[in-house]
Amino acid sequence: MENSIGIAISGLNSASLRLQASASNIANMRTSGSLTDPDHPAYEAQTTQSTAMSNGGGVLTKIVTKEPSTTIAFDPNAFYADENGMVSAPFINMDEELINMKMAEQAYKTNAQTIRTAGKMFDALIGIMEDK
């Protein structure tokens, strides 16, 4: 039972990081930058990378830079645009980010339910032990 709670907590943390990466991408999707000037970089899109933990289960998740993280876009009004009006823009797909957010929500709900169920099982076990 204890292991199932630890696994569920790692799932909650993973869902939280997935939501954080998507929220950051959405908030910065128009943060373009220069193609050549390192003082004016574009926002680099983020994603999460999860690895199964071998010591009893669960998942270890971290936020990483998405590949590719930027693309070239036309924005001649940007002060850092090159002579052709091109800038570096974050490579973000709004549909993908909304799906990631929905998946994070479902993962969070599922892992929270696992913790609630483990708690009920623990309470039932305590009740059985007290009856003896």
KAMO-V467275 format. One record per backbone hydrogen bond with DSSP energy under -0.5 kcal/mol. NH is the residue of the N-H (numbers start at 0). CO is the residue of the C=O. E is the energy in kcal/mol with one decimal. If there is no record, write none. Layout:
BEGIN
NH;CO;E
NH;CO;E
END
This chain:
BEGIN
4;0;-1.6
5;1;-2.0
6;2;-2.6
7;3;-2.2
8;4;-2.5
9;5;-2.0
10;6;-1.8
11;7;-2.3
12;8;-2.4
13;9;-2.2
14;10;-2.5
15;11;-2.3
16;12;-2.2
17;13;-2.3
18;14;-2.3
19;15;-2.3
20;16;-2.5
21;17;-2.1
22;18;-2.6
23;19;-2.2
24;20;-2.2
25;21;-2.5
26;22;-2.5
27;23;-1.6
28;25;-0.9
30;27;-2.2
31;29;-1.6
32;87;-3.1
33;39;-3.7
37;35;-0.7
39;36;-1.8
40;37;-0.5
42;30;-2.7
44;42;-0.6
44;68;-1.6
46;63;-2.6
48;61;-2.5
50;59;-2.4
52;57;-2.0
55;53;-1.6
56;52;-0.7
59;50;-3.1
60;58;-0.6
61;48;-2.0
63;46;-2.8
65;44;-2.8
67;65;-0.5
70;88;-3.0
72;86;-2.7
74;72;-0.6
74;84;-3.4
77;74;-1.7
80;77;-1.8
81;85;-2.2
84;81;-2.3
86;72;-3.0
87;32;-3.1
88;70;-3.4
90;68;-2.5
91;89;-1.4
93;91;-0.6
96;92;-2.1
97;93;-2.4
98;94;-2.1
99;95;-2.5
100;96;-2.2
101;97;-2.1
102;98;-2.7
103;99;-2.2
104;100;-2.1
105;101;-2.3
106;102;-2.5
107;103;-2.5
108;104;-2.4
109;105;-2.5
110;106;-2.5
111;107;-2.4
112;108;-2.1
113;109;-1.9
114;110;-1.8
115;111;-2.2
116;112;-2.7
117;113;-2.4
118;114;-2.1
119;115;-2.1
120;116;-2.4
121;117;-2.3
122;118;-2.5
123;119;-2.4
124;120;-2.3
125;121;-2.5
126;122;-2.3
127;123;-2.1
128;124;-2.4
129;125;-2.3
130;126;-1.4
131;127;-0.7
131;128;-0.6
END
